Amino acid sequence: MHRIAIVLGTRPEIIKMSPVIRECEQQNLDYFVLHTGQHYSYNMDRVFFEQLELPEAKYNLDVGSGTHAEQTGKILIGVEKILQKEKPDVVLQKVKRT
């Protein structure tokens, strides 16, 4: 069985990835959620997890606010550490289209 990492960080990503998380739950897959915590308040994000009936993220980087460079640097460092520790076979992340 494959280990799956689901990386998200913003409220729109929580909403868009919720069907994937629910399917992982229903299929009893080995997965975990890594929340980058890019928004200012984890409590605001928590409402989305509760309303969408999603399990809490296993990891929350609590990156918070800052310049794009600061946020990106903190996210890359935090995600790398967790992926090295967990060694998932698959990493899923919603990529923003421009």
Phi and psi restraints in degrees (range 20) as a CNS / XPLOR table:
assign (resid 1 and name C) (resid 2 and name N)
       (resid 2 and name CA) (resid 2 and name C) 1.0 -87.9 20.0 2
assign (resid 2 and name N) (resid 2 and name CA)
       (resid 2 and name C) (resid 3 and name N) 1.0 143.8 20.0 2
assign (resid 2 and name C) (resid 3 and name N)
       (resid 3 and name CA) (resid 3 and name C) 1.0 -93.0 20.0 2
assign (resid 3 and name N) (resid 3 and name CA)
       (resid 3 and name C) (resid 4 and name N) 1.0 130.3 20.0 2
assign (resid 3 and name C) (resid 4 and name N)
       (resid 4 and name CA) (resid 4 and name C) 1.0 -117.7 20.0 2
assign (resid 4 and name N) (resid 4 and name CA)
       (resid 4 and name C) (resid 5 and name N) 1.0 131.8 20.0 2
assign (resid 4 and name C) (resid 5 and name N)
       (resid 5 and name CA) (resid 5 and name C) 1.0 -106.4 20.0 2
assign (resid 5 and name N) (resid 5 and name CA)
       (resid 5 and name C) (resid 6 and name N) 1.0 129.1 20.0 2
assign (resid 5 and name C) (resid 6 and name N)
       (resid 6 and name CA) (resid 6 and name C) 1.0 -112.8 20.0 2
assign (resid 6 and name N) (resid 6 and name CA)
       (resid 6 and name C) (resid 7 and name N) 1.0 114.0 20.0 2
assign (resid 6 and name C) (resid 7 and name N)
       (resid 7 and name CA) (resid 7 and name C) 1.0 -104.3 20.0 2
assign (resid 7 and name N) (resid 7 and name CA)
       (resid 7 and name C) (resid 8 and name N) 1.0 127.9 20.0 2
assign (resid 7 and name C) (resid 8 and name N)
       (resid 8 and name CA) (resid 8 and name C) 1.0 -146.1 20.0 2
assign (resid 8 and name N) (resid 8 and name CA)
       (resid 8 and name C) (resid 9 and name N) 1.0 163.7 20.0 2
assign (resid 8 and name C) (resid 9 and name N)
       (resid 9 and name CA) (resid 9 and name C) 1.0 -153.5 20.0 2
assign (resid 9 and name N) (resid 9 and name CA)
       (resid 9 and name C) (resid 10 and name N) 1.0 -15.7 20.0 2
assign (resid 9 and name C) (resid 10 and name N)
       (resid 10 and name CA) (resid 10 and name C) 1.0 -123.0 20.0 2
assign (resid 10 and name N) (resid 10 and name CA)
       (resid 10 and name C) (resid 11 and name N) 1.0 162.5 20.0 2
assign (resid 10 and name C) (resid 11 and name N)
       (resid 11 and name CA) (resid 11 and name C) 1.0 -60.8 20.0 2
assign (resid 11 and name N) (resid 11 and name CA)
       (resid 11 and name C) (resid 12 and name N) 1.0 -41.8 20.0 2
assign (resid 11 and name C) (resid 12 and name N)
       (resid 12 and name CA) (resid 12 and name C) 1.0 -60.3 20.0 2
assign (resid 12 and name N) (resid 12 and name CA)
       (resid 12 and name C) (resid 13 and name N) 1.0 -35.0 20.0 2
assign (resid 12 and name C) (resid 13 and name N)
       (resid 13 and name CA) (resid 13 and name C) 1.0 -68.0 20.0 2
assign (resid 13 and name N) (resid 13 and name CA)
       (resid 13 and name C) (resid 14 and name N) 1.0 -37.4 20.0 2
assign (resid 13 and name C) (resid 14 and name N)
       (resid 14 and name CA) (resid 14 and name C) 1.0 -59.5 20.0 2
assign (resid 14 and name N) (resid 14 and name CA)
       (resid 14 and name C) (resid 15 and name N) 1.0 -46.8 20.0 2
assign (resid 14 and name C) (resid 15 and name N)
       (resid 15 and name CA) (resid 15 and name C) 1.0 -63.4 20.0 2
assign (resid 15 and name N) (resid 15 and name CA)
       (resid 15 and name C) (resid 16 and name N) 1.0 -46.8 20.0 2
assign (resid 15 and name C) (resid 16 and name N)
       (resid 16 and name CA) (resid 16 and name C) 1.0 -69.3 20.0 2
assign (resid 16 and name N) (resid 16 and name CA)
       (resid 16 and name C) (resid 17 and name N) 1.0 -31.1 20.0 2
assign (resid 16 and name C) (resid 17 and name N)
       (resid 17 and name CA) (resid 17 and name C) 1.0 -90.1 20.0 2
assign (resid 17 and name N) (resid 17 and name CA)
       (resid 17 and name C) (resid 18 and name N) 1.0 -8.1 20.0 2
assign (resid 17 and name C) (resid 18 and name N)
       (resid 18 and name CA) (resid 18 and name C) 1.0 -58.4 20.0 2
assign (resid 18 and name N) (resid 18 and name CA)
       (resid 18 and name C) (resid 19 and name N) 1.0 -39.8 20.0 2
assign (resid 18 and name C) (resid 19 and name N)
       (resid 19 and name CA) (resid 19 and name C) 1.0 -63.1 20.0 2
assign (resid 19 and name N) (resid 19 and name CA)
       (resid 19 and name C) (resid 20 and name N) 1.0 -34.6 20.0 2
assign (resid 19 and name C) (resid 20 and name N)
       (resid 20 and name CA) (resid 20 and name C) 1.0 -67.1 20.0 2
assign (resid 20 and name N) (resid 20 and name CA)
       (resid 20 and name C) (resid 21 and name N) 1.0 -44.3 20.0 2
assign (resid 20 and name C) (resid 21 and name N)
       (resid 21 and name CA) (resid 21 and name C) 1.0 -63.3 20.0 2
assign (resid 21 and name N) (resid 21 and name CA)
       (resid 21 and name C) (resid 22 and name N) 1.0 -44.4 20.0 2
assign (resid 21 and name C) (resid 22 and name N)
       (resid 22 and name CA) (resid 22 and name C) 1.0 -61.8 20.0 2
assign (resid 22 and name N) (resid 22 and name CA)
       (resid 22 and name C) (resid 23 and name N) 1.0 -39.7 20.0 2
assign (resid 22 and name C) (resid 23 and name N)
       (resid 23 and name CA) (resid 23 and name C) 1.0 -65.9 20.0 2
assign (resid 23 and name N) (resid 23 and name CA)
       (resid 23 and name C) (resid 24 and name N) 1.0 -40.2 20.0 2
assign (resid 23 and name C) (resid 24 and name N)
       (resid 24 and name CA) (resid 24 and name C) 1.0 -59.9 20.0 2
assign (resid 24 and name N) (resid 24 and name CA)
       (resid 24 and name C) (resid 25 and name N) 1.0 -41.0 20.0 2
assign (resid 24 and name C) (resid 25 and name N)
       (resid 25 and name CA) (resid 25 and name C) 1.0 -63.0 20.0 2
assign (resid 25 and name N) (resid 25 and name CA)
       (resid 25 and name C) (resid 26 and name N) 1.0 -49.7 20.0 2
assign (resid 25 and name C) (resid 26 and name N)
       (resid 26 and name CA) (resid 26 and name C) 1.0 -62.9 20.0 2
assign (resid 26 and name N) (resid 26 and name CA)
       (resid 26 and name C) (resid 27 and name N) 1.0 -36.2 20.0 2
assign (resid 26 and name C) (resid 27 and name N)
       (resid 27 and name CA) (resid 27 and name C) 1.0 -85.5 20.0 2
assign (resid 27 and name N) (resid 27 and name CA)
       (resid 27 and name C) (resid 28 and name N) 1.0 -0.5 20.0 2
assign (resid 27 and name C) (resid 28 and name N)
       (resid 28 and name CA) (resid 28 and name C) 1.0 55.4 20.0 2
assign (resid 28 and name N) (resid 28 and name CA)
       (resid 28 and name C) (resid 29 and name N) 1.0 44.3 20.0 2
assign (resid 28 and name C) (resid 29 and name N)
       (resid 29 and name CA) (resid 29 and name C) 1.0 -83.4 20.0 2
assign (resid 29 and name N) (resid 29 and name CA)
       (resid 29 and name C) (resid 30 and name N) 1.0 156.8 20.0 2
assign (resid 29 and name C) (resid 30 and name N)
       (resid 30 and name CA) (resid 30 and name C) 1.0 -85.5 20.0 2
assign (resid 30 and name N) (resid 30 and name CA)
       (resid 30 and name C) (resid 31 and name N) 1.0 100.3 20.0 2
assign (resid 30 and name C) (resid 31 and name N)
       (resid 31 and name CA) (resid 31 and name C) 1.0 -141.9 20.0 2
assign (resid 31 and name N) (resid 31 and name CA)
       (resid 31 and name C) (resid 32 and name N) 1.0 164.5 20.0 2
assign (resid 31 and name C) (resid 32 and name N)
       (resid 32 and name CA) (resid 32 and name C) 1.0 -146.6 20.0 2
assign (resid 32 and name N) (resid 32 and name CA)
       (resid 32 and name C) (resid 33 and name N) 1.0 155.6 20.0 2
assign (resid 32 and name C) (resid 33 and name N)
       (resid 33 and name CA) (resid 33 and name C) 1.0 -105.4 20.0 2
assign (resid 33 and name N) (resid 33 and name CA)
       (resid 33 and name C) (resid 34 and name N) 1.0 129.6 20.0 2
assign (resid 33 and name C) (resid 34 and name N)
       (resid 34 and name CA) (resid 34 and name C) 1.0 -113.6 20.0 2
assign (resid 34 and name N) (resid 34 and name CA)
       (resid 34 and name C) (resid 35 and name N) 1.0 112.3 20.0 2
assign (resid 34 and name C) (resid 35 and name N)
       (resid 35 and name CA) (resid 35 and name C) 1.0 -100.1 20.0 2
assign (resid 35 and name N) (resid 35 and name CA)
       (resid 35 and name C) (resid 36 and name N) 1.0 122.6 20.0 2
assign (resid 35 and name C) (resid 36 and name N)
       (resid 36 and name CA) (resid 36 and name C) 1.0 -75.1 20.0 2
assign (resid 36 and name N) (resid 36 and name CA)
       (resid 36 and name C) (resid 37 and name N) 1.0 -20.6 20.0 2
assign (resid 36 and name C) (resid 37 and name N)
       (resid 37 and name CA) (resid 37 and name C) 1.0 66.7 20.0 2
assign (resid 37 and name N) (resid 37 and name CA)
       (resid 37 and name C) (resid 38 and name N) 1.0 40.5 20.0 2
assign (resid 37 and name C) (resid 38 and name N)
       (resid 38 and name CA) (resid 38 and name C) 1.0 -70.2 20.0 2
assign (resid 38 and name N) (resid 38 and name CA)
       (resid 38 and name C) (resid 39 and name N) 1.0 -25.4 20.0 2
assign (resid 38 and name C) (resid 39 and name N)
       (resid 39 and name CA) (resid 39 and name C) 1.0 -86.4 20.0 2
assign (resid 39 and name N) (resid 39 and name CA)
       (resid 39 and name C) (resid 40 and name N) 1.0 163.8 20.0 2
assign (resid 39 and name C) (resid 40 and name N)
       (resid 40 and name CA) (resid 40 and name C) 1.0 -69.1 20.0 2
assign (resid 40 and name N) (resid 40 and name CA)
       (resid 40 and name C) (resid 41 and name N) 1.0 -28.0 20.0 2
assign (resid 40 and name C) (resid 41 and name N)
       (resid 41 and name CA) (resid 41 and name C) 1.0 -130.7 20.0 2
assign (resid 41 and name N) (resid 41 and name CA)
       (resid 41 and name C) (resid 42 and name N) 1.0 116.2 20.0 2
assign (resid 41 and name C) (resid 42 and name N)
       (resid 42 and name CA) (resid 42 and name C) 1.0 -63.2 20.0 2
assign (resid 42 and name N) (resid 42 and name CA)
       (resid 42 and name C) (resid 43 and name N) 1.0 -33.2 20.0 2
assign (resid 42 and name C) (resid 43 and name N)
       (resid 43 and name CA) (resid 43 and name C) 1.0 -62.0 20.0 2
assign (resid 43 and name N) (resid 43 and name CA)
       (resid 43 and name C) (resid 44 and name N) 1.0 -35.4 20.0 2
assign (resid 43 and name C) (resid 44 and name N)
       (resid 44 and name CA) (resid 44 and name C) 1.0 -66.1 20.0 2
assign (resid 44 and name N) (resid 44 and name CA)
       (resid 44 and name C) (resid 45 and name N) 1.0 -41.2 20.0 2
assign (resid 44 and name C) (resid 45 and name N)
       (resid 45 and name CA) (resid 45 and name C) 1.0 -67.3 20.0 2
assign (resid 45 and name N) (resid 45 and name CA)
       (resid 45 and name C) (resid 46 and name N) 1.0 -36.2 20.0 2
assign (resid 45 and name C) (resid 46 and name N)
       (resid 46 and name CA) (resid 46 and name C) 1.0 -58.6 20.0 2
assign (resid 46 and name N) (resid 46 and name CA)
       (resid 46 and name C) (resid 47 and name N) 1.0 -35.2 20.0 2
assign (resid 46 and name C) (resid 47 and name N)
       (resid 47 and name CA) (resid 47 and name C) 1.0 -58.0 20.0 2
assign (resid 47 and name N) (resid 47 and name CA)
       (resid 47 and name C) (resid 48 and name N) 1.0 -41.2 20.0 2
assign (resid 47 and name C) (resid 48 and name N)
       (resid 48 and name CA) (resid 48 and name C) 1.0 -65.6 20.0 2
assign (resid 48 and name N) (resid 48 and name CA)
       (resid 48 and name C) (resid 49 and name N) 1.0 -41.5 20.0 2
assign (resid 48 and name C) (resid 49 and name N)
       (resid 49 and name CA) (resid 49 and name C) 1.0 -60.4 20.0 2
assign (resid 49 and name N) (resid 49 and name CA)
       (resid 49 and name C) (resid 50 and name N) 1.0 -43.5 20.0 2
assign (resid 49 and name C) (resid 50 and name N)
       (resid 50 and name CA) (resid 50 and name C) 1.0 -67.2 20.0 2
assign (resid 50 and name N) (resid 50 and name CA)
       (resid 50 and name C) (resid 51 and name N) 1.0 -49.0 20.0 2
assign (resid 50 and name C) (resid 51 and name N)
       (resid 51 and name CA) (resid 51 and name C) 1.0 -65.9 20.0 2
assign (resid 51 and name N) (resid 51 and name CA)
       (resid 51 and name C) (resid 52 and name N) 1.0 -32.6 20.0 2
assign (resid 51 and name C) (resid 52 and name N)
       (resid 52 and name CA) (resid 52 and name C) 1.0 -88.9 20.0 2
assign (resid 52 and name N) (resid 52 and name CA)
       (resid 52 and name C) (resid 53 and name N) 1.0 2.0 20.0 2
assign (resid 52 and name C) (resid 53 and name N)
       (resid 53 and name CA) (resid 53 and name C) 1.0 55.0 20.0 2
assign (resid 53 and name N) (resid 53 and name CA)
       (resid 53 and name C) (resid 54 and name N) 1.0 51.0 20.0 2
assign (resid 53 and name C) (resid 54 and name N)
       (resid 54 and name CA) (resid 54 and name C) 1.0 -105.5 20.0 2
assign (resid 54 and name N) (resid 54 and name CA)
       (resid 54 and name C) (resid 55 and name N) 1.0 148.7 20.0 2
assign (resid 54 and name C) (resid 55 and name N)
       (resid 55 and name CA) (resid 55 and name C) 1.0 -68.9 20.0 2
assign (resid 55 and name N) (resid 55 and name CA)
       (resid 55 and name C) (resid 56 and name N) 1.0 154.5 20.0 2
assign (resid 55 and name C) (resid 56 and name N)
       (resid 56 and name CA) (resid 56 and name C) 1.0 -62.4 20.0 2
assign (resid 56 and name N) (resid 56 and name CA)
       (resid 56 and name C) (resid 57 and name N) 1.0 151.1 20.0 2
assign (resid 56 and name C) (resid 57 and name N)
       (resid 57 and name CA) (resid 57 and name C) 1.0 -65.4 20.0 2
assign (resid 57 and name N) (resid 57 and name CA)
       (resid 57 and name C) (resid 58 and name N) 1.0 139.6 20.0 2
assign (resid 57 and name C) (resid 58 and name N)
       (resid 58 and name CA) (resid 58 and name C) 1.0 -68.4 20.0 2
assign (resid 58 and name N) (resid 58 and name CA)
       (resid 58 and name C) (resid 59 and name N) 1.0 -35.5 20.0 2
assign (resid 58 and name C) (resid 59 and name N)
       (resid 59 and name CA) (resid 59 and name C) 1.0 -127.6 20.0 2
assign (resid 59 and name N) (resid 59 and name CA)
       (resid 59 and name C) (resid 60 and name N) 1.0 141.6 20.0 2
assign (resid 59 and name C) (resid 60 and name N)
       (resid 60 and name CA) (resid 60 and name C) 1.0 -135.1 20.0 2
assign (resid 60 and name N) (resid 60 and name CA)
       (resid 60 and name C) (resid 61 and name N) 1.0 116.5 20.0 2
assign (resid 60 and name C) (resid 61 and name N)
       (resid 61 and name CA) (resid 61 and name C) 1.0 -76.6 20.0 2
assign (resid 61 and name N) (resid 61 and name CA)
       (resid 61 and name C) (resid 62 and name N) 1.0 -17.5 20.0 2
assign (resid 61 and name C) (resid 62 and name N)
       (resid 62 and name CA) (resid 62 and name C) 1.0 49.5 20.0 2
assign (resid 62 and name N) (resid 62 and name CA)
       (resid 62 and name C) (resid 63 and name N) 1.0 46.6 20.0 2
assign (resid 62 and name C) (resid 63 and name N)
       (resid 63 and name CA) (resid 63 and name C) 1.0 -62.1 20.0 2
assign (resid 63 and name N) (resid 63 and name CA)
       (resid 63 and name C) (resid 64 and name N) 1.0 -40.4 20.0 2
assign (resid 63 and name C) (resid 64 and name N)
       (resid 64 and name CA) (resid 64 and name C) 1.0 69.9 20.0 2
assign (resid 64 and name N) (resid 64 and name CA)
       (resid 64 and name C) (resid 65 and name N) 1.0 -158.5 20.0 2
assign (resid 64 and name C) (resid 65 and name N)
       (resid 65 and name CA) (resid 65 and name C) 1.0 -87.2 20.0 2
assign (resid 65 and name N) (resid 65 and name CA)
       (resid 65 and name C) (resid 66 and name N) 1.0 171.9 20.0 2
assign (resid 65 and name C) (resid 66 and name N)
       (resid 66 and name CA) (resid 66 and name C) 1.0 150.6 20.0 2
assign (resid 66 and name N) (resid 66 and name CA)
       (resid 66 and name C) (resid 67 and name N) 1.0 -178.0 20.0 2
assign (resid 66 and name C) (resid 67 and name N)
       (resid 67 and name CA) (resid 67 and name C) 1.0 -68.1 20.0 2
assign (resid 67 and name N) (resid 67 and name CA)
       (resid 67 and name C) (resid 68 and name N) 1.0 164.7 20.0 2
assign (resid 67 and name C) (resid 68 and name N)
       (resid 68 and name CA) (resid 68 and name C) 1.0 -58.0 20.0 2
assign (resid 68 and name N) (resid 68 and name CA)
       (resid 68 and name C) (resid 69 and name N) 1.0 -40.5 20.0 2
assign (resid 68 and name C) (resid 69 and name N)
       (resid 69 and name CA) (resid 69 and name C) 1.0 -64.8 20.0 2
assign (resid 69 and name N) (resid 69 and name CA)
       (resid 69 and name C) (resid 70 and name N) 1.0 -43.1 20.0 2
assign (resid 69 and name C) (resid 70 and name N)
       (resid 70 and name CA) (resid 70 and name C) 1.0 -63.3 20.0 2
assign (resid 70 and name N) (resid 70 and name CA)
       (resid 70 and name C) (resid 71 and name N) 1.0 -46.7 20.0 2
assign (resid 70 and name C) (resid 71 and name N)
       (resid 71 and name CA) (resid 71 and name C) 1.0 -62.0 20.0 2
assign (resid 71 and name N) (resid 71 and name CA)
       (resid 71 and name C) (resid 72 and name N) 1.0 -46.8 20.0 2
assign (resid 71 and name C) (resid 72 and name N)
       (resid 72 and name CA) (resid 72 and name C) 1.0 -60.9 20.0 2
assign (resid 72 and name N) (resid 72 and name CA)
       (resid 72 and name C) (resid 73 and name N) 1.0 -45.1 20.0 2
assign (resid 72 and name C) (resid 73 and name N)
       (resid 73 and name CA) (resid 73 and name C) 1.0 -60.1 20.0 2
assign (resid 73 and name N) (resid 73 and name CA)
       (resid 73 and name C) (resid 74 and name N) 1.0 -46.9 20.0 2
assign (resid 73 and name C) (resid 74 and name N)
       (resid 74 and name CA) (resid 74 and name C) 1.0 -63.9 20.0 2
assign (resid 74 and name N) (resid 74 and name CA)
       (resid 74 and name C) (resid 75 and name N) 1.0 -40.0 20.0 2
assign (resid 74 and name C) (resid 75 and name N)
       (resid 75 and name CA) (resid 75 and name C) 1.0 -64.5 20.0 2
assign (resid 75 and name N) (resid 75 and name CA)
       (resid 75 and name C) (resid 76 and name N) 1.0 -48.2 20.0 2
assign (resid 75 and name C) (resid 76 and name N)
       (resid 76 and name CA) (resid 76 and name C) 1.0 -59.9 20.0 2
assign (resid 76 and name N) (resid 76 and name CA)
       (resid 76 and name C) (resid 77 and name N) 1.0 -43.5 20.0 2
assign (resid 76 and name C) (resid 77 and name N)
       (resid 77 and name CA) (resid 77 and name C) 1.0 -64.2 20.0 2
assign (resid 77 and name N) (resid 77 and name CA)
       (resid 77 and name C) (resid 78 and name N) 1.0 -47.2 20.0 2
assign (resid 77 and name C) (resid 78 and name N)
       (resid 78 and name CA) (resid 78 and name C) 1.0 -66.7 20.0 2
assign (resid 78 and name N) (resid 78 and name CA)
       (resid 78 and name C) (resid 79 and name N) 1.0 -45.1 20.0 2
assign (resid 78 and name C) (resid 79 and name N)
       (resid 79 and name CA) (resid 79 and name C) 1.0 -63.5 20.0 2
assign (resid 79 and name N) (resid 79 and name CA)
       (resid 79 and name C) (resid 80 and name N) 1.0 -43.2 20.0 2
assign (resid 79 and name C) (resid 80 and name N)
       (resid 80 and name CA) (resid 80 and name C) 1.0 -57.4 20.0 2
assign (resid 80 and name N) (resid 80 and name CA)
       (resid 80 and name C) (resid 81 and name N) 1.0 -47.1 20.0 2
assign (resid 80 and name C) (resid 81 and name N)
       (resid 81 and name CA) (resid 81 and name C) 1.0 -59.4 20.0 2
assign (resid 81 and name N) (resid 81 and name CA)
       (resid 81 and name C) (resid 82 and name N) 1.0 -43.6 20.0 2
assign (resid 81 and name C) (resid 82 and name N)
       (resid 82 and name CA) (resid 82 and name C) 1.0 -70.4 20.0 2
assign (resid 82 and name N) (resid 82 and name CA)
       (resid 82 and name C) (resid 83 and name N) 1.0 -42.0 20.0 2
assign (resid 82 and name C) (resid 83 and name N)
       (resid 83 and name CA) (resid 83 and name C) 1.0 -65.5 20.0 2
assign (resid 83 and name N) (resid 83 and name CA)
       (resid 83 and name C) (resid 84 and name N) 1.0 -35.2 20.0 2
assign (resid 83 and name C) (resid 84 and name N)
       (resid 84 and name CA) (resid 84 and name C) 1.0 -66.7 20.0 2
assign (resid 84 and name N) (resid 84 and name CA)
       (resid 84 and name C) (resid 85 and name N) 1.0 -37.3 20.0 2
assign (resid 84 and name C) (resid 85 and name N)
       (resid 85 and name CA) (resid 85 and name C) 1.0 -71.2 20.0 2
assign (resid 85 and name N) (resid 85 and name CA)
       (resid 85 and name C) (resid 86 and name N) 1.0 -48.0 20.0 2
assign (resid 85 and name C) (resid 86 and name N)
       (resid 86 and name CA) (resid 86 and name C) 1.0 -82.5 20.0 2
assign (resid 86 and name N) (resid 86 and name CA)
       (resid 86 and name C) (resid 87 and name N) 1.0 -28.6 20.0 2
assign (resid 86 and name C) (resid 87 and name N)
       (resid 87 and name CA) (resid 87 and name C) 1.0 51.2 20.0 2
assign (resid 87 and name N) (resid 87 and name CA)
       (resid 87 and name C) (resid 88 and name N) 1.0 56.5 20.0 2
assign (resid 87 and name C) (resid 88 and name N)
       (resid 88 and name CA) (resid 88 and name C) 1.0 -69.6 20.0 2
assign (resid 88 and name N) (resid 88 and name CA)
       (resid 88 and name C) (resid 89 and name N) 1.0 154.8 20.0 2
assign (resid 88 and name C) (resid 89 and name N)
       (resid 89 and name CA) (resid 89 and name C) 1.0 -83.6 20.0 2
assign (resid 89 and name N) (resid 89 and name CA)
       (resid 89 and name C) (resid 90 and name N) 1.0 -28.2 20.0 2
assign (resid 89 and name C) (resid 90 and name N)
       (resid 90 and name CA) (resid 90 and name C) 1.0 -135.1 20.0 2
assign (resid 90 and name N) (resid 90 and name CA)
       (resid 90 and name C) (resid 91 and name N) 1.0 137.6 20.0 2
assign (resid 90 and name C) (resid 91 and name N)
       (resid 91 and name CA) (resid 91 and name C) 1.0 -122.0 20.0 2
assign (resid 91 and name N) (resid 91 and name CA)
       (resid 91 and name C) (resid 92 and name N) 1.0 123.0 20.0 2
assign (resid 91 and name C) (resid 92 and name N)
       (resid 92 and name CA) (resid 92 and name C) 1.0 -111.0 20.0 2
assign (resid 92 and name N) (resid 92 and name CA)
       (resid 92 and name C) (resid 93 and name N) 1.0 133.0 20.0 2
assign (resid 92 and name C) (resid 93 and name N)
       (resid 93 and name CA) (resid 93 and name C) 1.0 -149.6 20.0 2
assign (resid 93 and name N) (resid 93 and name CA)
       (resid 93 and name C) (resid 94 and name N) 1.0 137.3 20.0 2
assign (resid 93 and name C) (resid 94 and name N)
       (resid 94 and name CA) (resid 94 and name C) 1.0 -77.4 20.0 2
assign (resid 94 and name N) (resid 94 and name CA)
       (resid 94 and name C) (resid 95 and name N) 1.0 123.5 20.0 2
assign (resid 94 and name C) (resid 95 and name N)
       (resid 95 and name CA) (resid 95 and name C) 1.0 -99.9 20.0 2
assign (resid 95 and name N) (resid 95 and name CA)
       (resid 95 and name C) (resid 96 and name N) 1.0 132.8 20.0 2
assign (resid 95 and name C) (resid 96 and name N)
       (resid 96 and name CA) (resid 96 and name C) 1.0 -75.4 20.0 2
assign (resid 96 and name N) (resid 96 and name CA)
       (resid 96 and name C) (resid 97 and name N) 1.0 131.1 20.0 2
assign (resid 96 and name C) (resid 97 and name N)
       (resid 97 and name CA) (resid 97 and name C) 1.0 -89.1 20.0 2
assign (resid 97 and name N) (resid 97 and name CA)
       (resid 97 and name C) (resid 98 and name N) 1.0 145.4 20.0 2
